[in-house]
């Protein structure tokens, strides 16, 4: 296990400038070569205050389970530009087919075309908490339409949860306690409620939003690819993690990917939604949904 003791190089103002008003793409010059965690390398990185930035474990999953999940997750077909905070290009209000303004914010038309050309896709498995467009807790649309996708990811999800519990027990306990009484909206008996799935998506610099503050993001990749290294610019470090490896990271630090993906890179991010602990039972939330005239597509 290679230890990295990292210094914070960016002020809060410079850090924020990478994310706002227009998120910037990660660049190779944003990290030092000696701070690059290479494929299939075990490493742990610490901030100046001694807190953990990330831990990477190689060969964490059985390759048969990785291949099985990939065959299903490669079908992801959602629009990543509905999250302009990770695709850049500003936030513009999308129009409905009749020309009227919707309540959906997205990247600019130029960015939409750019990501479409790349074949970038994104969607969610598991559950979502209350949001303005959907004021009730619910199973995600992709999960409901294609339950076999989640079914074939259980070996990886459960293994990721065990690794999280073993390596960072205090953060796992904190996250598990957050969702413990809301098992209708958790991924099995894990500390996760949701999994974001990105395909051929090099995210711009961002800090994760909507997930539990104080929790950790648990990530792994699938497919055959090069590129897409995960960069933490404030600490001038990066991680090149390949299928079979897992990274547990403080995703509330600014991070993003190099825009150099060649091949079919699928990234999975497991986490707990911030407000999932405010959900009622499945029956109570279904009653709320029945009372709403909701005809918008899933985020």
Backbone torsions as a table, in degrees:
resi	resn	phi	psi	omega
1	UNK	NA	114.5	-179.4
2	UNK	-84.6	123.0	177.8
3	UNK	-88.0	139.2	175.7
4	UNK	-121.4	120.7	175.8
5	UNK	-102.8	109.6	-167.4
6	UNK	-109.1	142.9	175.8
7	UNK	-98.3	144.1	174.8
8	UNK	-85.8	115.4	-174.6
9	UNK	-93.4	-22.7	-175.0
10	UNK	-102.0	138.4	170.6
11	UNK	-70.5	165.9	179.0
12	UNK	-61.8	-32.8	179.3
13	UNK	-68.8	-44.1	178.9
14	UNK	-67.7	-36.5	177.6
15	UNK	-63.0	-47.5	-179.6
16	UNK	-63.3	-34.2	-179.4
17	UNK	-63.4	-22.7	176.2
18	UNK	-73.6	-21.3	-175.1
19	UNK	-108.6	-19.7	-172.3
20	UNK	-149.6	143.7	6.2
21	UNK	-79.7	-23.0	176.8
22	UNK	-118.4	118.5	-179.1
23	UNK	-59.3	139.1	-178.1
24	UNK	-98.1	153.6	176.6
25	UNK	-83.1	142.6	176.5
26	UNK	-63.7	147.1	-178.6
27	UNK	-128.2	152.8	178.6
28	UNK	-58.1	-30.5	-179.4
29	UNK	-76.6	-0.2	179.6
30	UNK	-84.5	-3.5	176.7
31	UNK	-140.8	156.9	179.3
32	UNK	-90.3	138.7	-177.9
33	UNK	-53.7	-36.2	-179.3
34	UNK	-71.4	-13.4	179.1
35	UNK	-104.3	19.1	175.2
36	UNK	-93.9	121.2	173.7
37	UNK	-85.0	118.0	-173.2
38	UNK	-83.2	164.3	179.2
39	UNK	-54.1	137.1	175.8
40	UNK	63.0	28.7	174.7
41	UNK	-107.8	133.6	173.5
42	UNK	-83.6	133.1	-179.3
43	UNK	-156.4	155.7	172.8
44	UNK	-138.6	136.6	-175.4
45	UNK	-120.3	134.2	-178.0
46	UNK	-120.3	143.7	174.7
47	UNK	-78.0	173.1	-178.1
48	UNK	-60.7	-30.9	-178.7
49	UNK	-82.9	3.2	178.3
50	UNK	91.1	-7.3	179.3
51	UNK	-75.9	156.5	-175.4
52	UNK	-81.3	129.5	172.5
53	UNK	-89.9	-48.4	175.0
54	UNK	-160.7	162.4	171.9
55	UNK	-137.5	131.3	-178.2
56	UNK	-116.9	130.1	178.1
57	UNK	-122.7	121.8	178.4
58	UNK	-83.9	155.6	176.1
59	UNK	52.6	45.5	-177.1
60	UNK	-84.9	-20.9	-175.4
61	UNK	-119.9	153.8	171.5
62	UNK	-70.4	131.7	-175.3
63	UNK	-64.1	-28.8	175.9
64	UNK	-63.6	-39.9	177.2
65	UNK	-67.6	-37.7	178.2
66	UNK	-62.6	-46.6	-178.8
67	UNK	-64.5	-39.7	179.7
68	UNK	-63.7	-45.2	179.4
69	UNK	-65.5	-39.6	-178.9
70	UNK	-58.8	-42.2	-178.2
71	UNK	-59.4	-26.6	179.9
72	UNK	-96.5	-39.5	-177.3
73	UNK	-72.5	-21.6	178.5
74	UNK	-68.1	-9.1	177.5
75	UNK	-82.7	-2.3	180.0
76	UNK	-51.6	135.3	-171.9
77	UNK	-141.9	18.2	179.6
78	UNK	-79.5	167.7	-177.6
79	UNK	-92.0	112.4	-178.3
80	UNK	-70.9	-20.9	-175.5
81	UNK	-77.2	-1.5	171.5
82	UNK	-73.8	-6.6	174.0
83	UNK	-116.9	77.4	-175.2
84	UNK	-62.1	-17.9	179.1
85	UNK	-68.3	-17.4	178.6
86	UNK	-115.6	1.0	178.7
87	UNK	-122.7	-8.9	176.7
88	UNK	73.8	-171.6	178.1
89	UNK	83.2	12.9	178.0
90	UNK	78.8	176.5	179.4
91	UNK	-119.1	112.3	179.1
92	UNK	-116.8	148.9	179.1
93	UNK	-79.8	124.7	179.0
94	UNK	-75.2	149.8	178.8
95	UNK	-100.9	149.0	174.6
96	UNK	-77.0	172.8	-179.4
97	UNK	-63.1	-24.0	178.6
98	UNK	-86.6	3.3	177.8
99	UNK	92.3	-9.1	179.8
100	UNK	-79.1	158.5	-178.0
101	UNK	-76.8	135.6	175.2
102	UNK	-94.7	-176.4	176.1
103	UNK	-102.9	20.0	-179.3
104	UNK	-100.5	125.9	174.8
105	UNK	-95.8	140.9	-178.5
106	UNK	-150.9	172.6	176.6
107	UNK	-67.4	167.2	-179.8
108	UNK	-64.7	159.2	177.4
109	UNK	-55.5	-34.4	178.7
110	UNK	-64.6	-42.4	178.4
111	UNK	-68.7	-37.7	177.5
112	UNK	-58.9	-45.3	179.4
113	UNK	-65.0	-38.2	-179.7
114	UNK	-62.8	-47.1	-178.3
115	UNK	-72.9	-30.7	176.0
116	UNK	-64.7	-40.6	178.9
117	UNK	-63.3	-35.5	179.6
118	UNK	-74.2	-16.2	-175.1
119	UNK	80.2	22.7	-178.6
120	UNK	-71.6	137.1	178.9
121	UNK	-139.3	159.8	176.8
122	UNK	-161.4	149.3	175.9
123	UNK	-165.3	-177.8	-174.6
124	UNK	-127.1	139.9	170.9
125	UNK	-113.0	146.7	178.1
126	UNK	102.9	-125.7	-169.0
127	UNK	-135.1	153.4	176.7
128	UNK	-122.0	146.5	176.5
129	UNK	-90.1	-173.6	-178.7
130	UNK	-60.2	134.8	175.4
131	UNK	-142.8	156.5	-176.9
132	UNK	-53.0	-40.4	-178.7
133	UNK	-75.0	-25.7	-179.1
134	UNK	-134.3	85.7	-174.5
135	UNK	-78.4	52.3	176.2
136	UNK	-164.1	156.8	177.4
137	UNK	-81.3	149.7	-171.3
138	UNK	-163.0	160.9	168.0
139	UNK	-75.8	141.9	-179.4
140	UNK	-67.4	156.0	-177.1
141	UNK	-61.7	-40.3	-179.0
142	UNK	-63.4	-41.9	178.5
143	UNK	-62.8	-43.5	-178.3
144	UNK	-67.2	-40.3	-177.4
145	UNK	-75.3	-33.1	-173.8
146	UNK	-132.6	69.0	-176.1
147	UNK	-61.3	-22.7	-179.4
148	UNK	-67.7	-23.0	179.0
149	UNK	-65.0	-52.0	178.5
150	UNK	-63.7	-39.7	-179.4
151	UNK	-55.7	-39.5	-177.2
152	UNK	-85.1	1.7	175.8
153	UNK	-102.9	-7.0	-174.7
154	UNK	-56.5	-42.2	179.8
155	UNK	-58.3	-39.2	179.6
156	UNK	-72.9	-41.0	-179.3
157	UNK	-62.9	-46.4	-179.6
158	UNK	-67.0	-38.7	177.2
159	UNK	-64.7	-41.2	178.6
160	UNK	-61.8	-39.6	179.3
161	UNK	-65.8	-40.8	178.4
162	UNK	-64.0	-41.2	179.3
163	UNK	-65.0	-43.4	177.4
164	UNK	-57.4	-46.9	-178.7
165	UNK	-64.7	-39.2	-178.4
166	UNK	-71.5	-40.2	-171.8
167	UNK	-89.1	-34.8	-178.4
168	UNK	-133.4	67.1	-171.8
169	UNK	-60.1	-33.8	-178.9
170	UNK	-68.7	-41.1	178.6
171	UNK	-70.9	-35.7	177.1
172	UNK	-63.9	-44.8	179.6
173	UNK	-62.3	-43.4	178.5
174	UNK	-58.8	-43.7	-177.3
175	UNK	-72.5	-41.8	179.8
176	UNK	-64.4	-40.3	178.2
177	UNK	-62.3	-33.8	-178.2
178	UNK	-62.1	-34.7	-175.0
179	UNK	-113.0	4.3	-169.9
180	UNK	-57.5	-36.6	-176.2
181	UNK	-94.7	15.5	-176.4
182	UNK	-132.2	51.5	-172.3
183	UNK	-68.2	-15.3	174.4
184	UNK	-66.5	-17.1	-175.0
185	UNK	-127.9	33.4	175.0
186	UNK	-122.6	159.4	176.8
187	UNK	-82.2	93.0	-177.8
188	UNK	62.5	-133.5	179.0
189	UNK	-110.6	33.5	178.8
190	UNK	-92.5	-178.4	176.1
191	UNK	-92.4	18.4	-176.3
192	UNK	-117.8	146.6	171.7
193	UNK	-109.5	-21.5	-166.5
194	UNK	-150.1	150.7	171.8
195	UNK	-131.5	120.1	173.4
196	UNK	-85.9	135.2	179.8
197	UNK	-121.4	120.1	178.8
198	UNK	-115.0	136.3	178.4
199	UNK	-121.9	125.8	-180.0
200	UNK	50.2	40.7	-176.5
201	UNK	-117.3	113.1	172.8
202	UNK	-94.7	100.9	-175.7
203	UNK	-69.8	145.8	171.8
204	UNK	-76.5	169.6	-178.5
205	UNK	-60.7	132.0	-178.7
206	UNK	-160.9	167.8	165.9
207	UNK	-117.3	136.0	-175.5
208	UNK	-60.4	139.0	179.9
209	UNK	-123.4	148.4	177.4
210	UNK	90.3	-12.5	177.3
211	UNK	-97.2	171.6	-173.6
212	UNK	-67.5	121.0	173.9
213	UNK	-66.3	129.2	-175.2
214	UNK	96.3	-12.4	175.6
215	UNK	-87.1	175.9	179.4
216	UNK	-117.9	149.9	170.2
217	UNK	-89.7	133.2	-179.5
218	UNK	-114.0	116.0	-168.1
219	UNK	-126.1	148.3	172.1
220	UNK	-151.4	162.1	-178.5
221	UNK	-119.1	159.5	177.9
222	UNK	-136.5	161.4	176.5
223	UNK	101.7	-173.9	175.5
224	UNK	-119.8	119.6	-172.2
225	UNK	-163.9	168.9	163.9
226	UNK	-129.7	159.0	176.3
227	UNK	88.7	-171.4	-179.1
228	UNK	75.5	22.1	-177.9
229	UNK	-54.3	139.6	-179.4
230	UNK	-87.9	121.4	-173.3
231	UNK	-111.6	134.5	172.0
232	UNK	-111.8	91.8	-169.0
233	UNK	-65.7	-32.5	-178.5
234	UNK	-62.7	-25.0	-177.3
235	UNK	-111.8	3.5	177.8
236	UNK	51.8	49.1	178.3
237	UNK	-137.4	164.2	-178.2
238	UNK	-151.7	159.8	-179.2
239	UNK	-132.3	128.8	175.8
240	UNK	-110.1	88.2	-175.7
241	UNK	-103.5	133.9	-174.0
242	UNK	-108.3	167.2	179.4
243	UNK	-52.4	136.1	-176.5
244	UNK	102.6	-22.2	178.9
245	UNK	-95.3	162.8	178.6
246	UNK	-136.4	144.3	174.8
247	UNK	-127.1	131.0	174.7
248	UNK	-109.3	119.9	-169.2
249	UNK	-137.7	152.9	170.8
250	UNK	-78.5	93.3	-174.7
251	UNK	-81.1	7.5	173.6
252	UNK	-96.6	6.9	164.2
253	UNK	-95.6	149.4	-178.5
254	UNK	-61.9	132.9	-179.9
255	UNK	-153.4	160.4	178.7
256	UNK	-172.1	174.6	-175.1
257	UNK	-110.7	147.5	168.6
258	UNK	-65.3	140.9	-178.4
259	UNK	-91.0	66.0	-175.1
260	UNK	-139.9	28.4	-176.3
261	UNK	-71.4	128.3	172.0
262	UNK	-122.9	119.3	-176.9
263	UNK	109.4	-161.3	-172.5
264	UNK	-109.6	86.6	-177.7
265	UNK	-96.0	119.1	175.0
266	UNK	-112.9	127.0	178.7
267	UNK	-112.3	132.9	177.7
268	UNK	-116.2	131.5	-179.6
269	UNK	-124.2	115.9	178.9
270	UNK	-99.2	138.3	-177.3
271	UNK	-164.8	174.5	174.8
272	UNK	-110.6	130.8	177.6
273	UNK	-67.5	143.4	-175.4
274	UNK	-59.3	-42.3	-173.8
275	UNK	-105.5	17.7	179.8
276	UNK	-65.8	-23.9	179.6
277	UNK	-75.4	-4.3	176.9
278	UNK	-97.9	0.3	179.4
279	UNK	-72.2	149.1	170.7
280	UNK	-84.7	-157.8	173.7
281	UNK	-75.3	167.8	177.8
282	UNK	-58.3	-40.1	179.9
283	UNK	-64.5	-40.9	179.7
284	UNK	-65.6	-41.4	-179.5
285	UNK	-71.3	-34.0	176.1
286	UNK	-64.8	-35.4	177.2
287	UNK	-65.0	-39.9	175.9
288	UNK	-61.6	-42.5	-178.4
289	UNK	-64.4	-39.8	179.9
290	UNK	-64.9	-26.1	-179.4
291	UNK	-84.6	-1.7	-177.7
292	UNK	-110.6	136.7	175.0
293	UNK	-89.9	78.8	-174.9
294	UNK	-105.4	120.1	178.8
295	UNK	-129.6	28.9	178.6
296	UNK	-97.3	156.9	178.1
297	UNK	-77.8	159.8	178.9
298	UNK	-66.2	143.5	174.3
299	UNK	-58.2	NA	NA
